[in-house]
Amino acid sequence: QVQLVESGGGLVQAGGSLRLSCAASERTFSPSLMGWFRQAPGKEREFVAAVRRSGSRTYYRDSVRGRFTVSRDNSKNTVYLQMNSLEPEDTAVYYCAAGLREDTTLVSPTGAYDYWGQGTQVTVSS
């Protein structure tokens, strides 16, 4: 069973930056789609960003576009989320996810993903 392990979360002041990483446990694991979601207390899990296998196609929710950058290194089976200009509203547990289907057209639904990490806490103080 493939495991996704996130790292890089923490406490940061508003306007600061963090870089999240998510590594897959198996070197041969090559998902078509890798994404990041977040869940704040009392709220539903929401899509943040995603990247296709080639790395050339990326997707973002409107509120993070221009501040966050998603990328992946297939040689390391790792996906990254660079978060700049963080705001208190970005506070949440961040989860990475991997989708295997090649024909996925909608990247924001949780149902597009087959594997999930355990999450890493990001707290942005004002």
KEFI-880525 format. One line per field, with one value per atom (N, C-alpha, C): residue number from 1; residue in one letter; chain; atom name; x, y, z. Coordinates in steps of 0.05 Angstrom, whole numbers, plus 32768, in hexadecimal, padded with zeros to 4 digits. Example, Ala and Ser with C-alpha at 12.3 -4.5 7.8 and 13.67 -1.06 7.14 Angstrom:
residues 2
seq: (1  1  1  2  2  2)
type: (A  A  A  S  S  S)
mol: (A  A  A  A  A  A)
atom: (N  CA  C  N  CA  C)
x: (8108  80F6  8108  8101  8111  8102)
y: (7F8E  7FA6  7FBE  7FD3  7FEB  8001)
z: (809C  809C  809C  808E  808F  809D)
END
This chain:
residues 126
seq: (1  1  1  2  2  2  3  3  3  4  4  4  5  5  5  6  6  6  7  7  7  8  8  8  9  9  9  10  10  10  11  11  11  12  12  12  13  13  13  14  14  14  15  15  15  16  16  16  17  17  17  18  18  18  19  19  19  20  20  20  21  21  21  22  22  22  23  23  23  24  24  24  25  25  25  26  26  26  27  27  27  28  28  28  29  29  29  30  30  30  31  31  31  32  32  32  33  33  33  34  34  34  35  35  35  36  36  36  37  37  37  38  38  38  39  39  39  40  40  40  41  41  41  42  42  42  43  43  43  44  44  44  45  45  45  46  46  46  47  47  47  48  48  48  49  49  49  50  50  50  51  51  51  52  52  52  53  53  53  54  54  54  55  55  55  56  56  56  57  57  57  58  58  58  59  59  59  60  60  60  61  61  61  62  62  62  63  63  63  64  64  64  65  65  65  66  66  66  67  67  67  68  68  68  69  69  69  70  70  70  71  71  71  72  72  72  73  73  73  74  74  74  75  75  75  76  76  76  77  77  77  78  78  78  79  79  79  80  80  80  81  81  81  82  82  82  83  83  83  84  84  84  85  85  85  86  86  86  87  87  87  88  88  88  89  89  89  90  90  90  91  91  91  92  92  92  93  93  93  94  94  94  95  95  95  96  96  96  97  97  97  98  98  98  99  99  99  100  100  100  101  101  101  102  102  102  103  103  103  104  104  104  105  105  105  106  106  106  107  107  107  108  108  108  109  109  109  110  110  110  111  111  111  112  112  112  113  113  113  114  114  114  115  115  115  116  116  116  117  117  117  118  118  118  119  119  119  120  120  120  121  121  121  122  122  122  123  123  123  124  124  124  125  125  125  126  126  126)
type: (Q  Q  Q  V  V  V  Q  Q  Q  L  L  L  V  V  V  E  E  E  S  S  S  G  G  G  G  G  G  G  G  G  L  L  L  V  V  V  Q  Q  Q  A  A  A  G  G  G  G  G  G  S  S  S  L  L  L  R  R  R  L  L  L  S  S  S  C  C  C  A  A  A  A  A  A  S  S  S  E  E  E  R  R  R  T  T  T  F  F  F  S  S  S  P  P  P  S  S  S  L  L  L  M  M  M  G  G  G  W  W  W  F  F  F  R  R  R  Q  Q  Q  A  A  A  P  P  P  G  G  G  K  K  K  E  E  E  R  R  R  E  E  E  F  F  F  V  V  V  A  A  A  A  A  A  V  V  V  R  R  R  R  R  R  S  S  S  G  G  G  S  S  S  R  R  R  T  T  T  Y  Y  Y  Y  Y  Y  R  R  R  D  D  D  S  S  S  V  V  V  R  R  R  G  G  G  R  R  R  F  F  F  T  T  T  V  V  V  S  S  S  R  R  R  D  D  D  N  N  N  S  S  S  K  K  K  N  N  N  T  T  T  V  V  V  Y  Y  Y  L  L  L  Q  Q  Q  M  M  M  N  N  N  S  S  S  L  L  L  E  E  E  P  P  P  E  E  E  D  D  D  T  T  T  A  A  A  V  V  V  Y  Y  Y  Y  Y  Y  C  C  C  A  A  A  A  A  A  G  G  G  L  L  L  R  R  R  E  E  E  D  D  D  T  T  T  T  T  T  L  L  L  V  V  V  S  S  S  P  P  P  T  T  T  G  G  G  A  A  A  Y  Y  Y  D  D  D  Y  Y  Y  W  W  W  G  G  G  Q  Q  Q  G  G  G  T  T  T  Q  Q  Q  V  V  V  T  T  T  V  V  V  S  S  S  S  S  S)
mol: (A  A  A  A  A  A  A  A  A  A  A  A  A  A  A  A  A  A  A  A  A  A  A  A  A  A  A  A  A  A  A  A  A  A  A  A  A  A  A  A  A  A  A  A  A  A  A  A  A  A  A  A  A  A  A  A  A  A  A  A  A  A  A  A  A  A  A  A  A  A  A  A  A  A  A  A  A  A  A  A  A  A  A  A  A  A  A  A  A  A  A  A  A  A  A  A  A  A  A  A  A  A  A  A  A  A  A  A  A  A  A  A  A  A  A  A  A  A  A  A  A  A  A  A  A  A  A  A  A  A  A  A  A  A  A  A  A  A  A  A  A  A  A  A  A  A  A  A  A  A  A  A  A  A  A  A  A  A  A  A  A  A  A  A  A  A  A  A  A  A  A  A  A  A  A  A  A  A  A  A  A  A  A  A  A  A  A  A  A  A  A  A  A  A  A  A  A  A  A  A  A  A  A  A  A  A  A  A  A  A  A  A  A  A  A  A  A  A  A  A  A  A  A  A  A  A  A  A  A  A  A  A  A  A  A  A  A  A  A  A  A  A  A  A  A  A  A  A  A  A  A  A  A  A  A  A  A  A  A  A  A  A  A  A  A  A  A  A  A  A  A  A  A  A  A  A  A  A  A  A  A  A  A  A  A  A  A  A  A  A  A  A  A  A  A  A  A  A  A  A  A  A  A  A  A  A  A  A  A  A  A  A  A  A  A  A  A  A  A  A  A  A  A  A  A  A  A  A  A  A  A  A  A  A  A  A  A  A  A  A  A  A  A  A  A  A  A  A  A  A  A  A  A  A  A  A  A  A  A  A  A  A  A  A  A  A  A  A  A  A  A  A  A  A  A  A  A  A)
atom: (N  CA  C  N  CA  C  N  CA  C  N  CA  C  N  CA  C  N  CA  C  N  CA  C  N  CA  C  N  CA  C  N  CA  C  N  CA  C  N  CA  C  N  CA  C  N  CA  C  N  CA  C  N  CA  C  N  CA  C  N  CA  C  N  CA  C  N  CA  C  N  CA  C  N  CA  C  N  CA  C  N  CA  C  N  CA  C  N  CA  C  N  CA  C  N  CA  C  N  CA  C  N  CA  C  N  CA  C  N  CA  C  N  CA  C  N  CA  C  N  CA  C  N  CA  C  N  CA  C  N  CA  C  N  CA  C  N  CA  C  N  CA  C  N  CA  C  N  CA  C  N  CA  C  N  CA  C  N  CA  C  N  CA  C  N  CA  C  N  CA  C  N  CA  C  N  CA  C  N  CA  C  N  CA  C  N  CA  C  N  CA  C  N  CA  C  N  CA  C  N  CA  C  N  CA  C  N  CA  C  N  CA  C  N  CA  C  N  CA  C  N  CA  C  N  CA  C  N  CA  C  N  CA  C  N  CA  C  N  CA  C  N  CA  C  N  CA  C  N  CA  C  N  CA  C  N  CA  C  N  CA  C  N  CA  C  N  CA  C  N  CA  C  N  CA  C  N  CA  C  N  CA  C  N  CA  C  N  CA  C  N  CA  C  N  CA  C  N  CA  C  N  CA  C  N  CA  C  N  CA  C  N  CA  C  N  CA  C  N  CA  C  N  CA  C  N  CA  C  N  CA  C  N  CA  C  N  CA  C  N  CA  C  N  CA  C  N  CA  C  N  CA  C  N  CA  C  N  CA  C  N  CA  C  N  CA  C  N  CA  C  N  CA  C  N  CA  C  N  CA  C  N  CA  C  N  CA  C  N  CA  C  N  CA  C  N  CA  C  N  CA  C  N  CA  C  N  CA  C  N  CA  C  N  CA  C  N  CA  C  N  CA  C  N  CA  C  N  CA  C  N  CA  C  N  CA  C  N  CA  C)
x: (8011  8000  8012  800E  801D  8015  8029  8024  802F  801F  8028  802E  8045  804E  8054  8044  8048  805C  8069  807A  807C  8086  808A  8076  8062  804F  805B  804C  8056  8046  8052  8046  8056  8047  8054  8043  804F  8040  8034  801F  8013  8028  8027  803A  8052  8055  806C  8068  807B  807B  8080  8076  807B  807C  808C  808D  8085  806F  8067  8072  8078  8081  8070  806E  805F  806D  8077  8086  8077  8078  806B  807F  8074  8086  8092  8086  8090  809C  80B4  80C1  80B4  80A5  8098  807D  8075  805A  805A  8048  8048  802C  8020  8004  8001  7FEB  7FE5  7FE2  7FD7  7FD0  7FD8  7FE4  7FE9  7FDE  7FD2  7FC5  7FC9  7FC1  7FC1  7FA5  7F9C  7F83  7F88  7F74  7F77  7F5C  7F5D  7F45  7F49  7F39  7F39  7F24  7F27  7F14  7EF8  7EE6  7ECA  7EC2  7ED6  7ED1  7ED6  7ECC  7ED1  7EED  7EF7  7F11  7F0D  7F20  7F1E  7F38  7F33  7F49  7F5B  7F75  7F88  7F96  7FA3  7FB3  7FB8  7FBF  7FC5  7FD8  7FE6  7FF9  7FF8  7FF9  7FF9  8015  8017  8030  8047  8041  8056  8060  8050  8058  8050  8048  8042  8026  8014  7FF8  7FF4  7FED  7FE8  7FCD  7FC1  7FA6  7FA6  7F97  7F96  7F79  7F73  7F5A  7F60  7F4B  7F4F  7F5D  7F57  7F61  7F7F  7F8B  7FA8  7FB8  7FAA  7FB8  7FC9  7FE2  7FF5  8005  7FFC  800A  8017  8009  8013  801D  8030  803B  803D  8031  8032  8046  8056  8069  806E  807B  8081  809C  80AA  80C3  80BE  80BA  80B3  80CA  80E2  80F9  80FB  80EE  80ED  80D1  80BF  80A3  8099  809E  8097  8088  8074  8066  806A  806B  8070  805A  8057  8045  8054  805D  806A  8054  8053  803D  804A  8044  804E  8037  803E  802A  8013  801A  8006  7FF4  7FDB  7FC6  7FBA  7FB0  7FA3  7F8E  7F81  7F6C  7F78  7F92  7F9F  7FA3  7F9E  7FA1  7F90  7F9C  7F8D  7FA1  7F96  7FA6  7FA7  7FBF  7FC3  7FC9  7FBB  7FBE  7FC7  7FD9  7FDF  7FD0  7FCC  7FBC  7FC7  7FC2  7FCB  7FB5  7FB2  7F9D  7FAA  7F9F  7FAB  7F9F  7F86  7F79  7F84  7F89  7F95  7F81  7F67  7F53  7F44  7F4F  7F42  7F42  7F2A  7F28  7F23  7F15  7F10  7F23  7F34  7F49  7F42  7F2C  7F25  7F16  7F05  7EF7  7F09  7F03  7F13  7F11  7EFB  7EF8  7F0B  7F19  7F2C  7F46  7F49  7F62  7F5E  7F73  7F72  7F82  7F96  7FA7  7FA9  7FAB  7FAC  7FC1  7FCE  7FE0  7FD1  7FE0  7FD4  7FD0  7FDD  7FD9  7FEF  7FF3  8006  7FF9  7FFD  7FF0  7FFF  7FF0  7FFA  7FEA  7FF8  7FEB  7FF8  7FE7  7FF0  7FE5  7FF6  7FEE  7FED  7FDA  7FD8  7FE7)
y: (7FE8  8000  8019  802A  8043  8056  8062  8077  8091  80A6  80C2  80CF  80DB  80E8  8105  8116  8133  813D  8153  8160  817E  818E  81AA  81BD  81B3  81C4  81D2  81E5  81F3  820C  821D  8237  824D  825F  8275  828E  82A5  82BE  82C5  82D4  82DD  82EB  82E4  82EF  82DD  82C9  82B7  82A1  828E  8278  825D  8249  822D  821D  8207  81F4  81D8  81CE  81B3  819F  8187  8171  8159  8148  812F  811A  8106  80F1  80D7  80C8  80AE  8099  8084  8070  805D  805B  8048  8057  804F  805E  805A  8044  803F  804B  8058  8065  807D  807E  8094  809D  80AB  80B3  80C8  80C7  80DA  80F7  80F8  8112  8112  8128  812B  8146  8146  815F  8165  817D  8186  818F  8187  8190  819B  81A9  81B2  81B1  81AF  81AE  81BE  81D3  81E3  81D8  81DE  81D4  81DB  81C8  81CD  81D1  81CE  81D2  81B8  81B7  81A0  81A2  818B  818A  8198  81A9  81B8  81B5  81B6  81B4  81CD  81C9  81E0  81E2  81CC  81CC  81B0  81AD  8193  8196  8180  8180  8165  8165  814D  8140  8128  8119  8129  8135  8143  815C  8166  817E  8198  8195  81AD  81B8  81A7  81AF  81B1  81C9  81CE  81DC  81D8  81E2  81EE  8203  8210  821A  821A  8228  8246  8255  8271  8280  8279  8288  8285  8271  826D  8272  8275  827A  8293  8291  82A7  82A8  8299  8297  827C  8267  824B  8241  822F  8221  8204  81F4  81D6  81CC  81B9  81AC  8190  8180  8165  815D  814B  8140  8122  8118  80FC  80EA  80F4  80E3  80DD  80EF  80EB  80E3  80E0  80D9  80ED  8106  811B  8132  813C  8154  816A  8182  8199  81AD  81BD  81D4  81EB  81FD  8216  822A  8233  8245  8260  8275  828F  82A2  82B8  82CC  82BF  82AF  82A0  82B3  82AA  82B9  82A8  82B4  82A4  8291  8299  8288  826E  826D  8255  8240  8247  8234  821B  8204  81EB  81D4  81BC  81A4  819F  819D  8199  817C  8171  8155  8154  8141  813C  8123  8121  810B  8103  80EA  80E0  80D3  80D9  80CE  80BD  80A5  8092  8094  809C  809B  80AF  80A6  80B7  80CA  80C3  80D3  80E6  80EC  80FE  811A  8126  8141  8156  814E  815F  8159  816C  8167  816F  817E  8188  8176  8163  8152  813E  8138  8125  8109  8104  80EA  80E5  80F9  80F6  80E9  80E5  80DC  80C2  80B1  8096  8092  80A3  80A1  80BC  80BB  80D3  80D1  80E7  80E9  80EE  80EF  80F2  8110  8122  813E  814B  8165  8174  818F  8198  81B1  81C9  81DC  81F7  820B  821B  8230  824B  825D  8278  828C  8299  82AB  82C8  82D7  82F3  8304)
z: (8000  8000  8000  7FEC  7FEB  8001  800D  8021  8017  801D  8017  8031  8033  804C  8047  8055  8052  8067  8061  8074  806D  807F  807A  8086  8093  80A0  80B9  80C4  80DB  80E0  80F1  80F9  80EB  80DF  80D1  80D4  80D3  80D4  80B9  80BA  80A1  808F  8075  8063  805F  8070  806E  805A  8059  8045  8053  8047  804E  8035  8036  8020  802A  8020  8027  8013  801D  800C  8012  7FFE  8001  7FF1  7FFF  7FF2  7FF3  7FDC  7FDB  7FE3  7FF0  7FFC  7FE8  7FD0  7FBC  7FA4  7F9C  7F87  7F6C  7F68  7F4E  7F4C  7F61  7F62  7F50  7F3C  7F28  7F23  7F35  7F32  7F1C  7F0E  7EF9  7F04  7F1C  7F27  7F45  7F4D  7F6A  7F72  7F8A  7F92  7FAF  7FB7  7FD2  7FDA  7FF1  7FFC  8018  8023  803F  804C  8066  8076  8090  8093  80AB  80BF  80D8  80EC  80E5  80E6  80E1  80C4  80B2  8095  8086  806D  805C  8050  8048  803A  801F  8018  7FFF  7FEE  7FD5  7FC2  7FC3  7FC1  7FC1  7FA7  7F9E  7F86  7F7D  7F63  7F58  7F41  7F3B  7F24  7F17  7EFC  7EED  7EED  7EE3  7EE4  7ED6  7EC0  7EB1  7EC0  7ED2  7EE0  7ED2  7EB9  7EA9  7EAD  7EB7  7EBC  7EDA  7EE3  7EFF  7F02  7F19  7F1F  7F3B  7F40  7F5A  7F60  7F79  7F81  7F7F  7F7B  7F75  7F8C  7FA5  7FBB  7FC0  7FB3  7FB7  7F9D  7F87  7F6E  7F70  7F67  7F69  7F83  7F97  7FB1  7FB4  7FAB  7FAF  7F94  7F95  7F7D  7F83  7F72  7F75  7F60  7F68  7F55  7F5E  7F4D  7F54  7F48  7F56  7F4D  7F4B  7F32  7F2F  7F36  7F33  7F3A  7F58  7F68  7F85  7F8F  7F7C  7F84  7F98  7F94  7FA7  7F9A  7FA8  7F9F  7FB4  7FAB  7FBC  7FBA  7FCF  7FCF  7FDC  7FCC  7FD6  7FDC  7FF5  7FFD  8006  7FF7  7FFD  8005  8011  8019  8028  803B  804A  805A  805C  806A  8080  8095  80AA  809F  808A  807E  8071  806E  8064  8079  8092  80A8  80A5  80A5  80A1  80A3  80A3  809E  8080  8076  8059  8054  803F  8037  801B  8015  7FF9  7FF1  7FD7  7FCC  7FB1  7FA9  7F90  7F81  7F68  7F57  7F41  7F3C  7F29  7F0D  7F0B  7EF1  7EDE  7EC5  7EB1  7EA5  7EA6  7E98  7EAB  7EC2  7ED4  7EC9  7EC7  7EBC  7ED2  7EE6  7EFD  7F13  7F1B  7F2E  7F4A  7F4E  7F69  7F7B  7F70  7F82  7F91  7FAA  7FB8  7FAB  7F9D  7F90  7F79  7F70  7F5B  7F65  7F7F  7F8B  7F99  7F97  7FA1  7FBB  7FBF  7FD7  7FE5  7FFF  800F  8025  802A  8040  805A  8070  808B  8092  8083  8087  8098  8093  80A2  80A9  80C2  80CB  80C1  80B7  80B0  80BF  80CF  80DF  80D8  80D0  80C9  80DD  80EC  8100  80F5  8101  80F8  810B)
END
